[in-house]
Amino acid sequence: MLPDKSRGFMTFARTLAPNRPVAERVRNFEEFAQSLSPEALKKQAYRCMNCGVPFCHSGCPLGNMIPDFNDYAKDDAWRAALEILHSTNNFPEFTGRVCPAPCESACVLGIIDPPVTIEMLEREIADQGWSKGYIEPQPPARRTGKRVAVVGSGPSGLAAAQQLNRAGHEVVVYERSDRPGGLLTYGIPNFKLDKRIVARRVKQLEDEGVVFRCGAEVGKNVPVDELADYDAVLIAIGSTQPRTFESMQVPGWNLNGIHPAMDFLTQQTRRLLGKPVEGPDILATGRKVVVIGGGDTGSDCVGTSIRQGCASILNLELFPKPPEQRADNNPWPQWDFVLRTSSSHLEAPGGDCREWCVNTKAFEDDGKGHVCAIHTVKVEWSEPDASGRRTMTEIPGSEKRIECDLVLLAMGFTQPEADCFVQDLGVELEKNRFGQAIKADAGYQTTRPGVFACGDARRGQSLVVWAIHEGREAARAVDLYLMGYSDLPVANGFVYDGVRPGYSA
């Protein structure tokens, strides 16, 4: 028998569902995550204290009402929990799988104990909704007669399209790939996010009335002038220009065998979907692989390389190894900059394959134009100065030659691939901390009236949860522009009041 709801956090320890065993999961590309039993899930929901001031709300860009859906999960009221979750998050089964859960960093219980398993519960609520048939198409009761073009179908574009369609507008989504989903489909590996999960959401949007035009790249096989047929345009093309060593002129940067991470990951997903691979095959099978970049994309390359049967795997990171616990200058409820080890890193033969504070100096040619080794040096970092900047210094005598015949670059992204149509629209770019992004005001409108931007294309590379937030907020801004008012919801703490007459909260 379960205890009083108000005391669950004093009774139960944080427990996550175990992943499938390493030896089993590396033999295929199926999702590694498993579920707890219904009773064990309820115990995790019982750990939520239903705080009077729930800081988890502020930790989540979407403002998810976390204590509310946890409270329903405690009572097996999955439909009610799902309704609460869907009120702020269009795609909780995505964020429940691939979000790093900033909400958990802000959990009040996390001050003294491990935080509530918010991400896991979010995934389970969404999965219960699908399995029990609670998630159905919700077409609008009426149409406004307005037409909106959404360019890009990643998480930001999908969220915006669903919100705009539910507001009654006719929405057409232009996607250059052969399937909708953006990086949800062709960037995140199948073992983290099964593509059937993405496809069923796309089907829901189609059943609600959203039109998807795949294989349609604006500025190439779709004339830019075609966008003039719409009452508003929303650019949600992401930030997909990879950072490489070309700009730094690292010797050997253009050798064969050195590839952007997304080219590698996209090819593997296409194989799983039975799609033709574009360009020469990038395979880790039998190869000595070095992955440069220690973020999620680097981790995804590690897991994919292992499943392809690489001969060896090494993951290099330029920055220092994070601490095991919060530093004094990183207090709760900030995002905790601590060491996180992904499932992929745990799969590496011999243990964690990461090395920290390693700078790439050159790539070695095997004499035939193919990389055969990488030359590195260890570095140390100064303490942050008043502006937060740290200085990197090479450590004398720490040079190293690492044999490899496949190098995957997972060093982030610098800007949208905007050369094909963005500038033709008369839309400006601006600098940000990553490189460049589409310039837009607080209402998501670009420098051209009636053209809006959201997601990574507007704010630079970020999380799926931020992309969904941006898509929802941009949809509301477009609705305001078209109608003079909007009944679409506003995310908690991120209110755009609008500047047009007739604004309605």
HELIX and SHEET records of a PDB file:
HELIX    1   1 LYS A    5  ARG A    7  5                                   3    
HELIX    2   2 GLY A    8  THR A   11  1                                   4    
HELIX    3   3 VAL A   22  ARG A   25  1                                   4    
HELIX    4   4 PRO A   38  TYR A   46  1                                   9    
HELIX    5   5 PHE A   55  GLY A   59  1                                   5    
HELIX    6   6 ILE A   66  LYS A   74  1                                   9    
HELIX    7   7 TRP A   78  HIS A   86  1                                   9    
HELIX    8   8 PRO A   92  VAL A   98  1                                   7    
HELIX    9   9 PRO A  102  SER A  105  1                                   4    
HELIX   10  10 VAL A  108  ILE A  111  5                                   4    
HELIX   11  11 ILE A  118  SER A  131  1                                  14    
HELIX   12  12 PRO A  155  ARG A  166  1                                  12    
HELIX   13  13 LEU A  183  TYR A  186  1                                   4    
HELIX   14  14 LYS A  195  GLU A  208  1                                  14    
HELIX   15  15 VAL A  224  ASP A  229  5                                   6    
HELIX   16  16 ALA A  261  LEU A  272  1                                  12    
HELIX   17  17 ASP A  296  GLN A  308  1                                  13    
HELIX   18  18 SER A  343  GLU A  347  1                                   5    
HELIX   19  19 GLN A  423  LEU A  425  5                                   3    
HELIX   20  20 ASP A  456  ARG A  459  1                                   4    
HELIX   21  21 VAL A  464  MET A  483  1                                  20    
SHEET    1   A 5 VAL A 211  CYS A 214  0                                        
SHEET    2   A 5 GLU A 170  GLU A 175  1                                        
SHEET    3   A 5 ARG A 147  VAL A 151  1                                        
SHEET    4   A 5 ALA A 232  ILE A 235  1                                        
SHEET    5   A 5 VAL A 451  ALA A 453  1                                        
SHEET    1   B 2 GLN A 241  PRO A 242  0                                        
SHEET    2   B 2 PHE A 413  GLN A 415 -1                                        
SHEET    1   C 5 ILE A 258  PRO A 260  0                                        
SHEET    2   C 5 LEU A 406  LEU A 409  1                                        
SHEET    3   C 5 LYS A 288  ILE A 292  1                                        
SHEET    4   C 5 SER A 312  LEU A 316  1                                        
SHEET    5   C 5 ARG A 354  GLU A 355  1                                        
SHEET    1   D 3 VAL A 358  ASP A 365  0                                        
SHEET    2   D 3 VAL A 371  TRP A 381 -1                                        
SHEET    3   D 3 MET A 392  GLU A 394 -1                                        
SHEET    1   E 3 VAL A 358  ASP A 365  0                                        
SHEET    2   E 3 VAL A 371  TRP A 381 -1                                        
SHEET    3   E 3 LYS A 400  GLU A 403 -1                                        
SHEET    1   F 2 LEU A 429  LYS A 431  0                                        
SHEET    2   F 2 GLN A 436  ILE A 438 -1                                        
END                                                                             
